[in-house]
C-alpha cells in the first residue's frame, strides 16, 4: 500500500489505517520522492476501507487521504469428480466441489472449450447431469465464477471416456419349415432402433445377402436354400455409437418337394371285390406314411417303402369313388402332397 506525499519534499511518518485501526506505518522522505510504502497480509476476506494518515511536521500540517476500498477474496480450489468411463447414451453426473465450502456463485462445466452447462453452487458443490456424450475421450473442466468473498478458480482436467454401446440382434424367418426353391424373407431386428449400418445374413459361412438398417431392422429375401437344415445368422456391422454383434443361430428347415400318384389294380371292381390301391411317391427316398382317402373319408394309412405304399380293401360301396392319397413326412426332409 503506497501513500504519495504532495509536495514530495514533505517527510515524516505515514500511518495506514483499515477503517479506524492502524495496520502499519512507513517513513516518507524527500529521498523517496515523498512516497511511503507498506505491505499487508489480509487474513480475512471482505471489503477494507484503507486510508493513509500523515501526522505532519514543523513545516506541514497533518492530513488524511481519501479512502481506497480494497476487496480481499479467499483463494479457492475447485475439484471435479464423477468422470470416468461410460457407454454411449448413458447419462453422466459431474460434481464440482469448491473450497472453502461457504463459497457461493456458479460453476460452468466445459468439454474442452464446449460449454456443457452452468450450475448454481449449493453448500460448496455444483452438480450437472449430462444426458449423452459422443463416443471418445472428453477433457472435462469446471470453472468457479467466484463471489464477493471468494476468488474464481478452475479445476484440473478430468477425463471422461465414452465407449460404444452394445445391442442385440434377433433373426426371424417368414416360413420355417420352407420348401426348396420357395422364396422366404429373413428379418433382423436390433434392440436399439437408433443403430445404423448394415446386416449380413449368413448360412453357416456362406453369404445369403446384405441389407442396410432402416429404423432398427434389415431384411433380405432368398430362394437359394437347398433341402436340408440350415444354420442362419445375422451379423451387425456396428457404427460410430454401437459395437458390432452376431445374432443367435436360427435353424431353418428346408424340405424337398414330393409328387404323389394313385392307382388301383382294377378301375371297375364289383361290389365286395378285393382291390389294391397303390401310391407312388417321388423322390423314391421319401419316408413317412400315405393316407388313402375316399373323398374325405379315410380308408387307411400305410408306411412308405421304397417310395410306394399299397392298401388292400374290399369295403367300397356300389358307385363312383374319388380315391386320393396324401403323403405325410413329419420326420423327413420332404413336403407331403
C-alpha positions as CSV (number, residue, x, y, z in Angstrom):
1,X,0.0,0.0,0.0
2,X,1.6,3.2,-1.2
3,X,1.0,6.8,0.0
4,X,2.4,9.6,-2.0
5,X,3.0,13.0,-0.3
6,X,2.5,16.3,-2.1
7,X,4.8,18.1,-2.1
8,X,7.3,15.4,-2.4
9,X,9.7,17.3,0.0
10,X,7.3,16.6,2.8
11,X,8.9,14.0,5.1
12,X,7.7,12.2,8.1
13,X,5.8,9.2,9.3
14,X,2.8,8.0,7.4
15,X,0.2,5.7,9.2
16,X,-2.0,3.3,7.3
17,X,-5.5,2.6,8.6
18,X,-8.1,-0.1,7.9
19,X,-11.2,1.6,8.9
20,X,-10.2,3.0,12.4
21,X,-7.5,0.5,13.1
22,X,-3.8,1.1,12.2
23,X,-2.4,-1.7,10.1
24,X,1.1,-0.3,9.6
25,X,3.4,2.7,9.2
26,X,6.1,3.8,6.9
27,X,8.6,6.8,6.7
28,X,8.4,9.2,3.8
29,X,11.3,11.5,2.9
30,X,12.4,13.7,0.1
31,X,14.9,10.9,-0.8
32,X,12.0,8.7,-1.6
33,X,10.1,11.3,-3.5
34,X,7.6,11.7,-0.7
35,X,6.4,8.0,-1.1
36,X,5.7,5.7,1.9
37,X,5.0,2.1,1.2
38,X,4.0,-0.8,3.4
39,X,2.9,-4.4,2.8
40,X,-0.1,-6.0,4.4
41,X,-1.2,-9.6,4.5
42,X,-5.0,-9.7,5.0
43,X,-6.2,-12.8,6.8
44,X,-9.9,-12.3,6.3
45,X,-11.8,-11.7,3.1
46,X,-14.2,-8.8,2.6
47,X,-14.1,-5.1,1.9
48,X,-11.4,-2.9,3.6
49,X,-11.5,0.9,3.7
50,X,-7.8,1.9,3.6
51,X,-6.6,5.4,4.5
52,X,-3.2,7.0,4.9
53,X,-2.7,9.5,7.8
54,X,0.2,11.9,7.7
55,X,1.0,13.2,11.1
56,X,2.7,16.3,9.9
57,X,6.0,18.1,10.9
58,X,7.3,21.6,11.7
59,X,6.5,22.7,8.1
60,X,3.5,20.7,7.1
61,X,0.1,20.1,8.7
62,X,-1.3,16.6,9.4
63,X,-3.7,15.3,6.8
64,X,-5.7,12.1,6.0
65,X,-6.0,10.7,2.5
66,X,-9.3,9.8,0.9
67,X,-10.2,6.1,1.5
68,X,-9.4,3.4,-1.0
69,X,-11.6,0.3,-0.9
70,X,-9.6,-2.9,-1.0
71,X,-11.5,-6.0,-1.8
72,X,-9.9,-9.1,-0.4
73,X,-11.1,-12.5,-1.5
74,X,-10.4,-16.0,-0.3
75,X,-8.3,-18.2,-2.6
76,X,-10.4,-21.2,-3.7
77,X,-9.8,-24.6,-5.2
78,X,-12.2,-26.4,-7.5
79,X,-12.1,-30.2,-7.9
80,X,-14.3,-32.1,-10.3
81,X,-15.5,-35.7,-9.7
82,X,-17.7,-38.2,-11.4
83,X,-15.7,-38.5,-14.6
84,X,-14.6,-41.9,-15.7
85,X,-15.8,-44.5,-18.2
86,X,-19.4,-44.6,-19.6
87,X,-21.2,-46.0,-22.6
88,X,-22.8,-44.1,-25.4
89,X,-26.3,-43.0,-24.4
90,X,-25.6,-43.3,-20.7
91,X,-26.1,-40.1,-18.6
92,X,-23.0,-38.8,-16.8
93,X,-23.2,-36.9,-13.5
94,X,-20.3,-34.5,-12.8
95,X,-19.8,-32.8,-9.4
96,X,-17.6,-29.7,-8.8
97,X,-16.5,-29.1,-5.2
98,X,-15.2,-25.7,-4.2
99,X,-13.1,-25.0,-1.1
100,X,-14.0,-23.1,1.1
101,X,-17.4,-24.7,1.3
102,X,-19.1,-21.4,2.1
103,X,-18.3,-20.2,-1.4
104,X,-21.3,-19.1,-3.5
105,X,-21.9,-18.3,-7.1
106,X,-21.9,-20.6,-10.2
107,X,-19.8,-23.3,-11.8
108,X,-19.5,-23.7,-15.6
109,X,-18.7,-27.1,-16.9
110,X,-16.8,-27.5,-20.2
111,X,-16.0,-30.3,-22.5
112,X,-12.7,-28.9,-23.9
113,X,-13.9,-25.5,-24.9
114,X,-17.5,-26.5,-25.4
115,X,-19.9,-25.4,-22.6
116,X,-21.9,-28.2,-21.1
117,X,-23.9,-26.0,-18.7
118,X,-23.7,-23.6,-15.8
119,X,-25.0,-24.6,-12.3
120,X,-25.5,-22.5,-9.1
121,X,-23.5,-23.6,-6.1
122,X,-25.2,-25.1,-3.1
123,X,-23.2,-26.0,0.1
124,X,-19.9,-25.8,-1.8
125,X,-20.9,-28.1,-4.6
126,X,-22.4,-27.9,-8.1
127,X,-23.8,-30.9,-9.9
128,X,-24.7,-31.4,-13.6
129,X,-26.3,-34.3,-15.3
130,X,-25.2,-34.7,-19.0
131,X,-27.7,-36.9,-21.0
132,X,-25.1,-38.1,-23.5
133,X,-21.6,-37.5,-24.7
134,X,-20.2,-38.6,-28.0
135,X,-18.0,-41.8,-28.2
136,X,-14.4,-40.9,-27.4
137,X,-12.3,-39.1,-24.8
138,X,-13.5,-35.8,-23.3
139,X,-11.4,-33.3,-21.3
140,X,-13.8,-32.0,-18.6
141,X,-13.1,-28.9,-16.5
142,X,-15.2,-26.9,-14.0
143,X,-14.8,-23.1,-13.7
144,X,-15.9,-21.5,-10.5
145,X,-17.1,-17.9,-11.0
146,X,-16.2,-16.5,-7.6
147,X,-18.3,-14.3,-5.4
148,X,-17.9,-11.2,-3.2
149,X,-15.5,-13.0,-0.8
150,X,-14.1,-15.8,-2.9
151,X,-11.9,-15.7,-5.9
152,X,-12.7,-17.8,-9.0
153,X,-10.8,-21.0,-9.8
154,X,-10.6,-23.7,-12.5
155,X,-10.4,-27.4,-11.8
156,X,-7.8,-29.7,-13.1
157,X,-8.8,-31.6,-16.3
158,X,-10.9,-34.8,-15.6
159,X,-11.1,-37.3,-18.5
160,X,-14.4,-38.9,-19.4
161,X,-14.1,-41.8,-21.7
162,X,-17.3,-42.8,-23.6
163,X,-17.3,-46.3,-25.1
164,X,-19.6,-47.7,-27.8
165,X,-22.9,-49.2,-26.6
166,X,-23.9,-52.8,-27.2
167,X,-27.0,-54.1,-28.9
168,X,-28.6,-57.5,-29.6
169,X,-29.9,-58.8,-33.0
170,X,-32.9,-61.1,-33.3
171,X,-33.2,-63.1,-36.6
172,X,-36.5,-64.5,-37.8
173,X,-37.8,-66.3,-41.0
174,X,-41.1,-65.7,-42.8
175,X,-41.5,-69.5,-43.3
176,X,-39.9,-72.3,-41.2
177,X,-40.0,-75.0,-42.4
178,X,-40.0,-74.0,-46.0
179,X,-39.9,-75.7,-49.4
180,X,-36.8,-76.0,-51.6
181,X,-37.0,-73.2,-54.2
182,X,-39.5,-71.2,-52.1
183,X,-38.7,-67.5,-51.5
184,X,-38.5,-66.7,-47.8
185,X,-37.9,-63.4,-46.0
186,X,-35.2,-63.1,-43.4
187,X,-35.5,-60.2,-41.0
188,X,-33.0,-58.9,-38.4
189,X,-34.2,-56.6,-35.6
190,X,-31.8,-54.6,-33.4
191,X,-32.6,-53.9,-29.8
192,X,-31.9,-50.2,-30.3
193,X,-33.7,-48.6,-33.2
194,X,-31.2,-45.7,-33.5
195,X,-28.4,-48.1,-34.6
196,X,-27.3,-47.7,-38.2
197,X,-25.1,-49.6,-40.6
198,X,-25.6,-52.9,-42.4
199,X,-26.6,-56.5,-41.6
200,X,-25.0,-59.6,-43.3
201,X,-27.2,-62.7,-43.5
202,X,-25.2,-65.9,-43.4
203,X,-26.0,-69.6,-44.0
204,X,-23.2,-71.1,-42.0
205,X,-20.2,-69.3,-43.5
206,X,-21.9,-68.5,-46.8
207,X,-23.3,-65.1,-47.5
208,X,-27.1,-65.1,-48.3
209,X,-27.4,-61.3,-48.6
210,X,-26.6,-57.8,-47.1
211,X,-29.1,-55.1,-46.3
212,X,-28.9,-51.6,-44.9
213,X,-30.6,-51.0,-41.5
214,X,-33.7,-48.8,-41.6
215,X,-35.5,-47.9,-38.4
216,X,-33.7,-50.6,-36.5
217,X,-34.2,-53.5,-38.8
218,X,-33.0,-55.1,-42.1
219,X,-34.4,-57.8,-44.4
220,X,-33.5,-59.9,-47.4
221,X,-35.4,-62.4,-49.5
222,X,-33.8,-65.7,-50.7
223,X,-34.9,-68.7,-52.7
224,X,-31.4,-70.3,-52.7
225,X,-31.7,-72.5,-49.7
226,X,-31.5,-76.2,-50.7
227,X,-33.3,-79.0,-48.9
228,X,-31.9,-79.8,-45.5
229,X,-31.1,-78.0,-42.2
230,X,-29.5,-74.5,-42.4
231,X,-27.9,-72.5,-39.5
232,X,-28.7,-68.9,-40.3
233,X,-27.2,-65.9,-38.5
234,X,-27.4,-62.1,-38.8
235,X,-24.1,-60.2,-38.4
236,X,-24.4,-56.4,-37.5
237,X,-21.6,-54.3,-38.7
238,X,-21.7,-51.7,-35.9
239,X,-21.5,-47.9,-36.3
240,X,-20.0,-44.9,-34.6
241,X,-22.1,-45.5,-31.5
242,X,-22.7,-49.2,-31.3
243,X,-20.5,-52.3,-31.3
244,X,-21.0,-55.0,-33.9
245,X,-22.7,-58.2,-32.9
246,X,-23.9,-61.6,-34.3
247,X,-27.4,-63.0,-33.6
248,X,-28.1,-66.4,-32.2
249,X,-28.3,-69.1,-34.9
250,X,-31.7,-69.7,-36.4
251,X,-32.3,-73.4,-37.5
252,X,-34.1,-73.2,-40.9
253,X,-35.5,-76.4,-42.2
254,X,-36.0,-76.7,-46.0
255,X,-37.9,-79.6,-47.3
256,X,-37.8,-81.2,-50.7
257,X,-41.0,-81.2,-52.8
258,X,-42.7,-84.5,-53.5
259,X,-45.2,-85.7,-56.1
260,X,-47.7,-88.5,-55.5
261,X,-49.6,-90.7,-57.9
262,X,-52.5,-93.0,-57.1
263,X,-53.7,-96.2,-58.9
264,X,-55.7,-99.4,-58.4
265,X,-55.3,-102.9,-59.8
266,X,-58.8,-102.5,-61.3
267,X,-60.9,-99.5,-62.1
268,X,-64.2,-101.3,-62.2
269,X,-64.5,-103.7,-59.3
270,X,-67.8,-105.4,-58.4
271,X,-69.3,-105.0,-55.0
272,X,-67.4,-106.9,-52.4
273,X,-64.3,-107.5,-54.6
274,X,-60.9,-107.0,-53.0
275,X,-58.8,-104.4,-54.7
276,X,-55.3,-102.9,-54.2
277,X,-54.7,-99.2,-54.1
278,X,-51.1,-98.2,-55.0
279,X,-49.5,-94.8,-54.3
280,X,-46.1,-93.9,-55.7
281,X,-44.0,-91.0,-54.3
282,X,-41.2,-89.1,-56.0
283,X,-38.4,-88.9,-54.9
284,X,-38.2,-92.6,-54.1
285,X,-36.2,-91.9,-51.0
286,X,-39.1,-90.2,-49.3
287,X,-40.2,-91.7,-46.0
288,X,-43.3,-91.3,-43.9
289,X,-46.8,-92.5,-44.5
290,X,-49.5,-92.4,-47.1
291,X,-53.2,-91.9,-46.1
292,X,-55.7,-93.2,-48.6
293,X,-59.0,-91.3,-48.8
294,X,-62.4,-92.0,-50.4
295,X,-63.4,-88.3,-50.9
296,X,-62.9,-87.0,-47.3
297,X,-63.4,-90.5,-45.7
298,X,-60.1,-92.2,-44.6
299,X,-59.6,-95.7,-45.9
300,X,-56.3,-96.4,-44.2
301,X,-52.7,-95.3,-43.6
302,X,-49.7,-97.2,-44.8
303,X,-46.0,-96.6,-44.3
304,X,-43.9,-95.8,-47.4
305,X,-41.4,-98.3,-48.5
306,X,-39.1,-97.8,-51.5
307,X,-41.3,-94.8,-52.5
308,X,-44.5,-96.7,-52.6
309,X,-47.4,-97.7,-50.4
310,X,-50.2,-100.3,-51.0
311,X,-53.6,-100.6,-49.3
312,X,-55.9,-103.6,-49.8
313,X,-59.7,-103.1,-49.3
314,X,-62.9,-104.8,-50.1
315,X,-65.4,-102.4,-48.5
316,X,-66.2,-100.0,-51.2
317,X,-70.0,-99.5,-51.8
318,X,-71.5,-99.5,-55.1
319,X,-71.0,-96.3,-57.0
320,X,-68.2,-93.9,-58.1
321,X,-65.4,-93.2,-55.6
322,X,-62.8,-90.4,-55.7
323,X,-59.8,-92.1,-54.3
324,X,-56.7,-89.9,-53.3
325,X,-53.5,-90.3,-51.4
326,X,-51.8,-87.8,-49.0
327,X,-48.1,-88.2,-48.1
328,X,-47.1,-87.2,-44.5
329,X,-43.4,-87.0,-43.8
330,X,-43.0,-85.1,-40.5
331,X,-39.6,-86.6,-39.7
332,X,-38.2,-86.3,-43.2
333,X,-37.0,-83.6,-45.4
334,X,-40.0,-83.9,-47.7
335,X,-43.2,-81.9,-48.1
336,X,-46.3,-84.0,-48.4
337,X,-48.5,-83.6,-51.4
